[in-house]
Amino acid sequence: MNTESTRVKVTSGLANVEFNVRSISRRGSYLVVRDGDGAGMATVVYVSAQDIVAALKALLASPAALLLVLTAPFRRKDLGPSVAGSNIWHDDLNNPWL
């Protein structure tokens, strides 16, 4: 089993969530994405077949995004910060102590 994980950041109007993808498996008609063990609450994401189709359509509609996905295995791992404001501990929206 591959123990390597991939860092993912999800930003929405409800919350900013950062987790490490530990595994992706199938359960019935869903893909189940689980985070790495250890830090914080366990995160499990269920992705339906309709969501997968919608994501693929969106990916195919964006040549730049498709190019990124196709070339990702050949890119260097450390490309610097991925998104502005990516540090959730300094996000004043979700951190009432700031």
N, C-alpha and C positions, 0 to 999 in steps of 0.2 A: 504494500500500500504506500502511496506517495504521501509523505508527511509535509511537503512544502505547502505553504499557504500564500494566498494573494490578498493584498490589502484592498478594501473597497470602501468608498465613502458615498453615502446616500444623503442628499440634502433635499429637504422638503419643507413645506410650510408648517408641518407638525413637529419635526425633529431633525437633528443632524445625527446620523449614525455612522460610526466608523467601525468596521470589523474585518477580520481576516477570514477569507474563504478557506475552510479546511477540507470540505468535501462537497461533491455534488452527486446526488443519486436520484433514482426514480422511485416514486411511490404512487402507484396507480397511474393516473393521468397527469401527475405533477412532477416537476423537477424539484428536488429538495436541496437547498443550499444551506450548509451548516457552517458556523464560525469555528475558529480555533478555541481550544480549551483554555481556561485560565482567566484572563482579564474581563471583568464586568459580567453582565448578564448574558446568558446563552442567547444567540440569535439564530433563528431558523426562518428561512424565506421559502415559501411555496410559490412556484411559478407555473401557471396553467399553460396548456397548449395554445390557447388563444393569445396569451401574453407573449409567448415565444414567437408566434406568427406575426404579431404586431411589431415586436422588436426587430425581427428579420426584415419586414417591410420598411420600417424606418431606417434600418441600416442600409438597405439597398437603395433607398431614396437619397442617401447622402454619400456621394463619391468620396469625400474626404474621410468620413467615418469608416467606410468600407476599406479604404486604403490603409487606415490606421490598424484595423483588425487584421488585415492580410499581412501587414509588415511587422506586427507586434513581436512575433517570435525572433525576429532578426534585429530588434532594437536593443540598445544597451539598457541594463536594468535601472541604473540611477540617472534619471532625467531631471532631477530637481523637484521643486514643489509642483504638485499636480494642479491645484486650484487655489486661487486667492482665498485667504481666510480658512485654510484647511485645518487649522488647529482648533478643535472643538472646545478646548479648555479656555480659549480666549474669545469665545463667541458670546457676546453679551446678551444675545437673544435667548440662549439656552443655559446661561450661567448667571443666576440671580446674585451671586457674590461679587460680581464685577461692577 
